[in-house]
Amino acid sequence: MELTHHSHKVGVNVHHLEWCTKYRYSMLKQDKYKKLCEDAIRSQAERHNIIIRELFVMPEHVHISCELPPNISQSKALQLLKGGSSYIMFRAQEKFRMRYPKGHFWSPGAYAATVGYNTIEVVDNYVKNQCDVHQKRLDSYTGSSAL
């Protein structure tokens, strides 16, 4: 991990962000919607100079490990990524309006945490391996073991 150099700052500004669809509906279960969501988030991130380290889209929520520019706060980054991706997805898939007639694709809440220099790889791996994390959780509820 390299330190980022800006005009008057040097450092690491990595964050773990997570948010879910409104009412936890599994709107991103199909691969085409998952891909649409990934592309929309990546497009918004690029537009606002947010570097996405890892991105994982689950059927009803999203995990991101990203580097924010020094002039963007966590709350502003969430606003830009959630709002912009929602706008793009509604324009690409008009039928999403049948589920969300008021145009609110994401729930209002979110999770945001800064990532220390020593834990960046841990968070990146956590985001990258979300399928494994959720499968283990599901297996513990049902009492079965993962293969």
N, C-alpha and C positions, 0 to 999 in steps of 0.2 A: 504494500500500500504506500503510495507516494503522497507526500504532503502537497496540498494545493496552494499555489502562490497567487495572491490577488494583490491589488495595488498597495494596500496597507495591512494585509493579513496573510498569515501562513498557518495552515492547519488542516484538520480533517473534519468534515461536516457531514457525517453519514447518519442516516435516520432509518428506522424501521417503521413503516406505515402500514396500517391495515384498516379496511372498512368493508362493510357488507351492503348487499342490496336491501332496498326497503322491504320491510316485513320478512326478511331472510328468505324471500322467494328464490328458488334455484333457477334463475334466469340464464345462467351461464353454463348450463349442463351440456348443451350441444357444442360440439367442436367449433362450428361456424360462429357461434356467439362468443365463445371463449376467445377465439382468434380476433374477432371484431373488438372485444374489450381490450385485449393486449395491444392491438394496433392503435386504438384510441388513446390509451394511457401513454404509450410510447410517443405518439404524435404530440400530445400535450406536453410531455416532459421535454422533448426536443425543442419545442416552441419556447419554453421558459428556461432553457439551459439547466434542466435537472438531469443529472446523469443516473440512469437506472442501472444498478449493479445486478440485481436479481428481481424478477417479477414472476409471481405465480398466481394464476387465476383459478379459484375453486368455484364450484357451482353457485355458491351464494356469498362468497367474499373474496377479497384480493389482498395479497401480501406483497410488499415492495421493500427492497433495500435500496436506498438511493443516496446520492450526494447532492445536497442543495447548495446553490450559490449563496454567498454570504449575505446578500440583500433579501433573501426569502426566508421567512419564518416557517415553522412546521405548519401552523394553521393556514398560512397563505398557500403553501405547497399543496395541502389537502384540498383547499378551495379550488385551486387551479386544476389539479388532476381530476378530482371528482366532478366538478362542474363541466370542465371541458370534455372529459370522456363521455359523460352523460349526454351532452349536446350532440356529439358525434354519433353516438349509438342510436339516439332517437331519430336522427336524420337518416341513418343507414337502414334502420329497421322500424318502419312506421307502426308495425303491429305491437311494439313494446308499449305504445300508447293505450292499447286495450287493457293492459295490466296496470299501467301507471298513467291514468288520464290527466293528472295534474303536472306531469313531466318531471317527477322526482324519482330518478332511478336508484340513487344511493340513499341509505338511511342517513339521518343527520349526524350521527356520532361517528367516531373513529378512534383508532389507537395510534399513538405516535410516541416514539421514544428515540432519544439520541443514542448512538452506538459509540462506545469508547474505542480507542485505537486497538486495544488488545482483543476486543470481542467482535470485530467486524467480520472475520471469517466464520465465527460461530453463527452470527445472524444470517450471513449469506447462505450458509449450509441449511439453516432452519427454513428459510424462505424457499430454497431450491428443493428441499425434500418434504414439502407440505403433504404430498400424497401419503408418504410413509407415516408422518405424524398423525394424520387423521385416520388412517387405516388402523394404526395401533390403538387409538382411542376407541374406535368402533369395536375392535376385537375385545377390548377390556370390558365393554358393556355387554357384549353377547357371550363372553366366557370362552370364545374360541381363540385359537392361537394363529398368528400369521404364518404363512408358508415360506 
